[in-house]
């Protein structure tokens, strides 16, 4: 049964090839690896899609994520995800304490800063972090949460048990029946196959969960 799509910011950091859990959070290995022969890989630090999170940074170390405010200190940075314009313009709000320094893409940033995907964050002397987005679209049988939505392609209402896809950006629900279905009234139509972009927000259709962007040597 299909659940609702999800989307959140991820901060990517270069780490040794075998990262380990540190402090308040475990750093997860991102999709892909470093360049051939490299002794490093990307680790992923996921931020909550709603509400603030707190980054504690230490000199020459990877930032640690916690959702507890704790005691405000010179090494604690507040970050909060902002999904503006119906999710089409995701931004990361960053509040920097007086005792901390932040640069974005190599340029000094103010204590209240906004970052977007592909930006590079550097807190003091800590390792740079690359801003990316993780998307978890939905594909599966429509349950109570998705049944009753109007497909923006065929303009018919989705029914429980029909194959659907839900956009992780704008939450549009699109029929995803097999093209050779003999009963369109029962199964819906193969609307998802008609275009490579969401019919509502025009963002690329992604059918697998994963990071939208991973830094490469060419960038």
N, C-alpha and C positions, 0 to 999 in steps of 0.2 A: 504494500500500500504506500503510495507516495506521500511524503511529508513536505513541508514547506522549504523552499530554497533558502540558502543562507549565503552571506557575503561578509567578509571581515578583512581588516588590514593585517598584514604580516610584515614583520621586520626581519630582514635577512642579514646575516653576519657571517663573515669568513671565520671558520673554525678549523682545528685539526681534523683530519679525515674521519676520526672516530669521536664525535662530540659526546659529552656526558652531561647528566643532569647537574645543575648548579643552583644552589640557593633555593629561592622560592618557586622556581619553575624549571621544567625540563626543556631543553632546546631540541626541537625535532628536526631531523634531516629533511631538507627540502628536496623536491623532485630535481633530478639531474645531478650532476657532479661538477667538480671543478675541471679545469682544462686537463687534457691527457697528461699523465705523469705528475700532476700537482699533488702536493701533500695536504691539501685543504679541501673542504666542501662547504656548501651553504647550510647554515642552520636556520630554523624558522621560529620566530617568536610571535605567536598569535595574540592579537589584541581583541578584547570583547567588542562585539558590534554595537552594544549599547552601554552607556555609562563610562565613567572614567577608569583608567588603570594607572598604575604608578611604576615608573621605571627608576630603579636605583642603579646608578652607574658608579664604577670604580676605576681609577686610573689603570690604563692598559688592560682592562678586563671587559668582558661582554656584559651588556646590561641585563639586569635581573627584573623580571616582571612580577608584580604582586597586585592583587585587587583590593588590598587593605590599605587604607590611607596611612595608618601608623603615625609616627611623629614626623612632621615636616622637617626636612634637613637639607643641607646644601647639596646633597647628591640625589635628591628625589625629584623626578620630573613627572608632571601630570600629563597624560595623553588621553584624548577622547576622539572617537570616530564620528565624523559628520557626513552623512549621506545626503547631499544637497540635490536639488532639482530632480526629485523622484529617484534618487540613487545614481543618476547619470554623472554627477560631479562629486565623487567621494573625496573628502579632505580629512586631514589629520590635524586636530587642534593640539598644540603643544604649549604648556605653561612651564617656564623655566624659572627655578628659584634664583635668588640673588647670587648665591655662591657657585652657580653652574654656568658654563659657557656652551652655547650651541651654535654650530654652523650648518647651513643647508647648502649643499652643492658647492662647498668651499667658501661660502660667503657668511660673515657673521650675521646671526639672526637676533631679533629682539626677544624679550622675555615672553611675549605672547606671539607665537608663530603659527603659520599654516603650512603644511606639507601635503604633497600629492604623490601619486604613484610615480616611481622612477627617481624620486628625490633621494639624496644621500645625506643622512644625518650623522653628525659627529658631536658627541657630548664630551667636552674637555679632551682628555687624551685617550678616551675609550675607543675601541675599534669602531669604524664607521658602520652604520646600519643603512641598508637599502630598503626603501618603502615599496611594498608590493601589495597586491590584493589576492585573497584566496576566495574562489567561488565554488559553491557546492550546489549546482543546479539539481532539479528534481526530474527524474524520468521514471514512470511507473504507472500503476493503476490508480486512478483517482479515488480517493476516499472522501470522507466527509469534508475535509479541509478544502479540497480542490473541486469537488463536484458542485455543479451549479454555476460555475464561471462561464462567461461567454467567450468562446474562442475568437480572437480578433481577426482570424483569417476567413473562416467559413461562416462566422456570425451565429453559430448554433451553440447551445448550452452543453457543457460537458456533463456526463453522467457517471455515477459511481461504477467502477469497473472498467472504464475506458482508459486506454493508454494515453497519457498526457505528458507534457514537458512544461515546467515552470521556469521562467526567466529569473535568474538570481539578482538582476538589476532592478527591474520594474515589477516583478511578480506576475507578469502576464501568463495565462494558462493556455497552452496551444495543444490541439489534438495531435497525437502522434501514432495513429493507427498504421498498421502495415499497409503498404500500397496495394497489395493483392487481396485485401479484405473483401469478402463477398457481401457483407452486411454493414453498410456505412451507417445506417440508423442505429444499429446496436454498438458498433465499434468506434464510430466517429470517422473522420477523414485523415489522410496523411498530410496534414497541413504543415507540419514541421519541415517536410522535405522540399517545400516550394521556394525556400529562400535560405540564405546563409546568415541572415540577421534577424533579430527579434522584430516582429511586425509592429510593435508598439514603440520601443525605445531605440531601435535600430542598432543595438549593440550586437557584436558577433555571437552567434549561437554556440554555446559550449555544452557538450553533453556529458563531460566527465569532470569530476571535482579536481581542483588543482590550482596552482598559482597562475595568475594571468601573465606575469612577467618575472623572469629570473635574469639577473645581470650576466653579461658575457664579457669576454676580453675585448670584443670589438666596440663596446660602448664606452 
